[in-house]
Amino acid sequence: MCFCLLAVMAQQQAQFTHYMYNSMLYNPAAAGALEQSSFTILARQQWIGFNSSSDHAENPRTNVFSADMPVRILHGGLGVSVYQDELGFDKNLGINLDYAYRFNLGPGNLAIGLQAIILNKKRDFSKFEVLESDDPVFRNKTVQTVMINDMGVGLFFQIPEAFQIGLSSSQLLESSAAMQGSSITKLKRHYYLFSDYQYKLPSFTDWSLRPSVFAESDGTATQFSTSLLLENSRHYWIGLAYRNQDAVSVLAGLHYKGLRIAYAYDWTTSSMKKAGSMGSHEIMLNYFIKIERMPARTMYKNARYL
């Protein structure tokens, strides 16, 4: 009997527990959704304790810097995200450029977003444990890189400080490229659906409940996340989240003069726990500057001053 391996498929997109505060990472139409300029740093260590057979830490590690702002002359907003995603011997460095066109619709506004994706993939063949030393792919033990370009689209509807829902797709073109002497790397189209609602407690005006749901799929596998946060509009928030087939999460954050500091811990519930996972850690820093509209200038003409 003969067995032939034609392709290997795995998770391509990084996942985050703070998805409710970083909609633009998944949906370009969320760029500039709030009347503020926003700057965010997000760091995630997933499945801490999961090591390779050589005791090297090979758990997924992701770092992201993103910024977005409303631009009225463009009738929407602009955003940029720079991210580094490490998984095993692969390192991805990507840049997403986002534009959202926004217009009023009923009690809220609807945005249509476009995203340009520039991705650099690097693979370090020197770290592989080779069974056959004469394998031509691993013989020189080099570091190889390849550039891939793609795009994404999205829709985002929001009623400020009340409700929002978004539908988007990334890696829409499913672009592909091959490293020298290696297999072809093909991006897989992903779909995202996100929604959350902010319910202000009647007896406590500074407090609100914020339930949210998030679904992601590549057409083959689908994963759902849900969370419930208790927020104080002036100071802090706490909450719980659940991601099916993966983890239960605890979230907490502080909010002070435009600065948000947040932390989330994921307790692994999948089979990755048996493989050594001690959970996932995620830290978020977010700073925003509110943009105040300048009052319209009123001019008067009087013949006395001509």
C-alpha positions as CSV (number, residue, x, y, z in Angstrom):
1,M,0.0,0.0,0.0
2,C,1.2,3.5,-0.7
3,F,0.2,6.7,1.2
4,C,0.5,10.1,-0.4
5,L,0.3,13.4,1.6
6,L,-1.0,16.1,-0.8
7,A,-1.6,19.0,1.6
8,V,-1.4,20.1,5.2
9,M,-3.9,22.7,6.5
10,A,-3.9,24.5,9.9
11,Q,-4.9,27.7,11.6
12,Q,-3.6,30.7,9.7
13,Q,-5.1,33.6,11.5
14,A,-4.2,34.6,15.1
15,Q,-7.0,34.7,17.6
16,F,-7.6,37.2,20.4
17,T,-9.7,37.2,23.6
18,H,-10.0,41.0,23.4
19,Y,-11.8,40.9,20.1
20,M,-14.6,43.2,21.4
21,Y,-12.0,46.1,21.8
22,N,-10.2,45.4,18.5
23,S,-12.8,45.1,15.8
24,M,-10.5,46.5,13.2
25,L,-8.2,43.5,13.4
26,Y,-10.9,41.4,11.8
27,N,-13.0,44.0,10.0
28,P,-11.6,47.0,8.0
29,A,-15.0,48.7,8.1
30,A,-14.4,49.4,11.8
31,A,-11.6,51.8,11.1
32,G,-12.4,55.2,12.6
33,A,-15.7,53.9,14.0
34,L,-15.4,56.0,17.1
35,E,-14.9,59.8,17.2
36,Q,-11.3,59.4,18.3
37,S,-7.8,58.5,17.2
38,S,-6.9,55.1,18.7
39,F,-3.5,53.4,19.3
40,T,-3.3,49.8,20.5
41,I,-0.6,47.4,21.4
42,L,-1.7,43.8,21.9
43,A,0.6,40.9,23.0
44,R,-0.6,37.2,23.2
45,Q,1.2,34.1,24.4
46,Q,-1.0,31.1,23.5
47,W,-0.8,27.7,25.1
48,I,2.0,28.5,27.5
49,G,4.0,25.4,28.4
50,F,3.5,23.6,25.0
51,N,7.0,22.6,23.9
52,S,8.5,20.7,21.0
53,S,10.3,17.4,21.4
54,S,13.6,19.4,21.9
55,D,12.1,21.4,24.7
56,H,11.9,24.6,22.7
57,A,8.9,26.8,23.4
58,E,7.0,26.6,20.2
59,N,3.6,28.0,21.3
60,P,2.0,30.7,19.1
61,R,3.2,34.2,20.0
62,T,1.5,37.3,18.5
63,N,2.3,41.0,18.8
64,V,0.2,43.7,17.2
65,F,0.4,47.5,16.9
66,S,-2.7,49.2,15.3
67,A,-3.9,52.7,14.9
68,D,-7.0,54.2,13.3
69,M,-8.7,57.5,13.2
70,P,-11.8,59.1,11.5
71,V,-11.1,61.3,8.5
72,R,-14.1,63.4,7.6
73,I,-12.7,64.5,4.2
74,L,-12.8,60.9,3.2
75,H,-16.3,60.3,4.7
76,G,-14.9,57.5,6.9
77,G,-11.8,56.4,8.6
78,L,-8.3,55.0,8.0
79,G,-6.4,52.3,9.9
80,V,-3.2,50.4,9.9
81,S,-2.1,47.2,11.7
82,V,1.4,45.8,12.0
83,Y,1.7,42.4,13.4
84,Q,4.2,39.6,14.1
85,D,3.0,36.1,14.5
86,E,5.4,33.3,15.5
87,L,4.4,29.6,15.4
88,G,7.1,27.0,15.6
89,F,9.8,27.7,13.1
90,D,7.6,30.1,11.1
91,K,7.5,33.9,11.6
92,N,4.9,36.0,9.9
93,L,5.3,39.8,9.6
94,G,2.3,41.6,8.1
95,I,0.8,45.0,7.5
96,N,-2.9,45.7,7.0
97,L,-4.0,49.0,5.5
98,D,-7.7,49.8,6.1
99,Y,-10.2,52.3,4.7
100,A,-13.8,52.6,5.7
101,Y,-16.5,54.6,4.0
102,R,-19.2,55.6,6.5
103,F,-22.7,57.0,6.0
104,N,-25.8,57.5,8.3
105,L,-28.4,54.7,8.3
106,G,-31.4,54.9,10.5
107,P,-30.4,55.4,14.2
108,G,-26.8,54.6,13.5
109,N,-24.2,54.5,10.7
110,L,-23.0,51.8,8.2
111,A,-19.5,51.5,7.0
112,I,-18.0,49.6,4.0
113,G,-14.4,48.7,4.4
114,L,-11.5,47.6,2.2
115,Q,-8.2,46.1,3.3
116,A,-4.9,45.7,1.7
117,I,-2.8,42.9,3.1
118,I,1.0,42.7,2.8
119,L,2.5,39.5,4.4
120,N,6.1,38.4,4.7
121,K,6.5,34.7,5.7
122,K,9.8,33.4,7.0
123,R,10.8,29.8,7.8
124,D,14.0,28.8,9.6
125,F,14.9,25.4,8.2
126,S,17.9,25.1,10.5
127,K,15.7,24.4,13.5
128,F,14.0,21.4,12.0
129,E,14.9,17.9,13.3
130,V,15.7,16.2,10.0
131,L,15.3,12.4,9.7
132,E,17.2,12.2,6.4
133,S,20.2,14.5,6.3
134,D,20.4,14.5,2.5
135,D,16.9,15.9,2.1
136,P,17.5,18.8,-0.4
137,V,15.0,21.1,1.4
138,F,17.0,21.0,4.7
139,R,20.5,20.3,3.4
140,N,21.7,24.0,3.5
141,K,19.6,24.8,6.6
142,T,18.8,28.2,5.4
143,V,16.2,30.9,6.4
144,Q,13.8,31.4,3.5
145,T,11.2,34.2,3.1
146,V,8.4,34.9,0.7
147,M,6.0,37.9,0.1
148,I,2.3,37.5,-0.3
149,N,-0.3,40.2,-1.1
150,D,-4.0,39.9,-0.6
151,M,-7.1,41.9,0.4
152,G,-10.1,41.9,2.7
153,V,-13.6,43.5,2.8
154,G,-16.1,44.2,5.5
155,L,-19.4,45.8,6.6
156,F,-19.9,47.4,10.0
157,F,-23.1,48.9,11.5
158,Q,-23.1,50.7,14.8
159,I,-25.4,52.7,17.1
160,P,-22.8,54.6,19.2
161,E,-22.5,53.4,22.8
162,A,-25.4,50.9,22.3
163,F,-25.0,48.3,19.6
164,Q,-22.6,47.2,16.8
165,I,-22.5,44.3,14.3
166,G,-19.9,43.5,11.6
167,L,-19.4,40.9,8.8
168,S,-16.1,40.6,7.1
169,S,-13.7,38.4,5.1
170,S,-9.9,38.4,5.0
171,Q,-7.4,36.8,2.5
172,L,-10.2,37.1,0.0
173,L,-8.0,36.3,-3.1
174,E,-6.5,33.2,-1.4
175,S,-3.0,34.2,-2.8
176,S,-0.2,31.7,-2.8
177,A,3.6,31.6,-3.1
178,A,6.4,29.0,-2.8
179,M,9.7,29.1,-1.0
180,Q,12.7,27.7,-2.8
181,G,12.6,24.0,-2.8
182,S,9.6,24.0,-0.4
183,S,5.9,23.5,-0.7
184,I,3.4,26.1,-1.8
185,T,1.9,28.3,1.0
186,K,-1.6,29.3,0.1
187,L,-3.7,31.7,2.2
188,K,-7.2,30.5,3.1
189,R,-10.2,32.8,2.9
190,H,-11.6,33.5,6.4
191,Y,-15.0,34.9,7.4
192,Y,-15.9,36.8,10.6
193,L,-19.1,37.8,12.3
194,F,-19.1,40.0,15.4
195,S,-21.8,41.7,17.4
196,D,-22.1,43.2,20.9
197,Y,-24.6,45.2,22.8
198,Q,-24.2,47.7,25.7
199,Y,-27.0,47.7,28.3
200,K,-26.8,50.4,30.8
201,L,-28.1,49.4,34.2
202,P,-31.1,51.6,35.1
203,S,-30.2,52.1,38.8
204,F,-26.5,52.5,38.3
205,T,-25.8,55.0,35.5
206,D,-22.0,54.4,35.5
207,W,-22.4,50.6,35.0
208,S,-23.3,48.6,32.0
209,L,-23.4,45.0,30.9
210,R,-21.8,44.2,27.5
211,P,-22.5,40.8,26.0
212,S,-20.8,40.0,22.7
213,V,-20.5,37.1,20.2
214,F,-17.8,36.4,17.7
215,A,-17.7,33.7,15.0
216,E,-14.9,32.8,12.7
217,S,-14.7,30.3,9.9
218,D,-12.5,29.3,6.9
219,G,-15.3,27.3,5.3
220,T,-14.0,24.1,6.8
221,A,-13.9,24.7,10.5
222,T,-15.9,27.2,12.5
223,Q,-15.3,28.5,16.0
224,F,-17.6,30.6,18.3
225,S,-16.7,32.9,21.1
226,T,-19.0,34.7,23.6
227,S,-18.3,37.0,26.5
228,L,-20.1,39.1,29.1
229,L,-18.4,42.2,30.6
230,L,-19.4,44.3,33.5
231,E,-18.1,47.8,32.7
232,N,-17.8,51.0,34.8
233,S,-17.7,53.8,32.3
234,R,-15.1,55.8,34.4
235,H,-12.7,53.2,35.8
236,Y,-12.6,49.5,35.0
237,W,-14.3,46.3,33.7
238,I,-14.3,42.6,34.5
239,G,-15.8,39.7,32.6
240,L,-15.9,36.1,31.5
241,A,-15.6,34.6,28.0
242,Y,-15.9,31.2,26.4
243,R,-14.4,29.9,23.1
244,N,-15.8,26.5,22.1
245,Q,-13.2,23.7,21.6
246,D,-10.5,25.9,23.2
247,A,-10.8,27.9,26.5
248,V,-12.7,29.6,29.2
249,S,-11.3,33.2,29.8
250,V,-11.2,35.8,32.6
251,L,-10.9,39.4,31.5
252,A,-10.1,42.6,33.5
253,G,-9.1,46.1,32.6
254,L,-8.6,49.7,33.8
255,H,-9.6,52.9,32.1
256,Y,-8.0,56.2,33.1
257,K,-7.8,59.4,31.1
258,G,-7.8,57.9,27.6
259,L,-5.6,54.9,28.6
260,R,-6.9,51.4,28.7
261,I,-4.8,48.5,30.3
262,A,-6.3,45.1,30.0
263,Y,-5.4,41.5,30.7
264,A,-7.0,38.2,29.8
265,Y,-6.2,34.6,30.9
266,D,-7.5,31.6,28.9
267,W,-7.9,28.4,30.8
268,T,-7.4,25.6,28.1
269,T,-10.3,23.2,27.8
270,S,-9.2,21.4,24.6
271,S,-6.9,18.4,24.1
272,M,-4.0,21.0,24.1
273,K,-4.1,20.9,27.9
274,K,-3.0,17.2,27.8
275,A,-0.2,18.2,25.4
276,G,1.2,20.6,28.1
277,S,-0.7,23.8,27.7
278,M,-1.0,25.9,30.9
279,G,-3.3,28.4,29.3
280,S,-2.9,31.6,27.3
281,H,-2.0,35.2,28.4
282,E,-3.0,38.3,26.6
283,I,-2.2,42.0,27.4
284,M,-3.7,45.1,25.8
285,L,-2.6,48.7,26.0
286,N,-4.9,51.2,24.3
287,Y,-4.6,55.0,24.1
288,F,-7.2,57.2,22.5
289,I,-7.6,60.9,21.9
290,K,-11.1,62.3,21.4
291,I,-11.5,64.6,18.4
292,E,-13.6,67.6,19.2
293,R,-15.4,69.3,16.3
294,M,-14.4,72.9,15.8
295,P,-17.4,75.3,16.0
296,A,-18.4,76.8,12.7
297,R,-17.1,80.4,12.3
298,T,-19.8,83.0,11.8
299,M,-18.9,86.1,9.7
300,Y,-20.7,89.4,9.6
301,K,-20.4,92.1,7.0
302,N,-21.1,95.7,7.8
303,A,-20.7,98.7,5.5
304,R,-19.2,100.7,8.4
305,Y,-16.0,98.6,8.2
306,L,-15.6,98.5,4.4
